[in-house]
């Protein structure tokens, strides 16, 4: 078991806090436990969900000569008054950051800091310089064009990310295939559904022989087969045949560095937004919509087609306040309790799909990858909503950036609460339903 800090931009400012001269202050932090790791989530000093948070103390030291004394004092402190104790350097001690966690077996030192900023910087508190997994010459040649476009350091960071795809149907399968094709090593596919005949036409990597199989298993097999020239340890694809609201998918999401949401279920979409905010995970969501009119001619062309790609960075926005989280019935949600799942789930889709275009889905999937690349290369600094719209008989798409958001968002209020915030999801569905109606 080892401990990590995860900081939003606001959380980082709380620690640095250059304006204050207070030597010591108490803050509240979230906590996430999984896979031999504890993550302490630091977002806002004014957290409203105090029952979901843990006490922590931040000590400021402005003299390098005192750092050793403070460190020994914190190591000897075995009281449970503060679950997390942080030492932050100022003045000539600027750049010092030490963290200590109270455990039943004594004090454990924080070994990793993750910052929710473009490029997703990560700091390892070790004596050895940061190294990436080795890439053999053949692999370097294989991705040479991507490396040239992104830069070696950015590509190395990108390929080390643990990416979770929520919904591996039409859009999700294309996103996953592209990530694997650009060298990403860890991909988890989350989807509870089995393949049906109508999925085969527009979904990547499946055929008629896969109908009746789990989507995740069929597509994971395709990814492994299409990347069989890679070292088996260089690509790990995990199939999670469960809904977004299940315990299995929660484990995958808590372990993730980046999340792609490609589901079309209203409650699962809200759950993805809620979990990404709660556990401080950047998320990209994809939506497409095609409307077919009664044609005036025999062409039968769609008169309206849209693709929406939204990047949400916790602490800045979520899907609920950024826009296009669909309305749904809270009564329907309450009537569909699944006792063996962590979060109750409505299996009611947003709307009955009447039309899909593989071209539009591919456009949205690849635009999401471009947004992902730009965020990892520090060309996009925060949340963004891109819309591509085809209207009427005009074949020229309109591309716009819908930078909208609304204050007082009930999802964003739970940002960084971690495991303690999970119990709020059931109430959140009703709050969001009312809040969207009130602000629409």
PyMOL commands that set and color helices and strands:
alter all, ss='L'
color gray80, all
select helices_A, chain A and resi 9-16+50-52+64-76+91-93+137-142+144-150+152-159+170-181+197-200+208-210+215-226+232-234+247-254+266-278+319-322+330-334+358-376+412-414+419-439
alter helices_A, ss='H'
color red, helices_A
select strands_A, chain A and resi 2-7+24-34+37-42+54-61+84-89+97-103+106-115+122-124+162-166+186-190+236-240+258-261+282-291+304-312+384-391+398-401
alter strands_A, ss='S'
color yellow, strands_A
deselect
rebuild
show_as cartoon
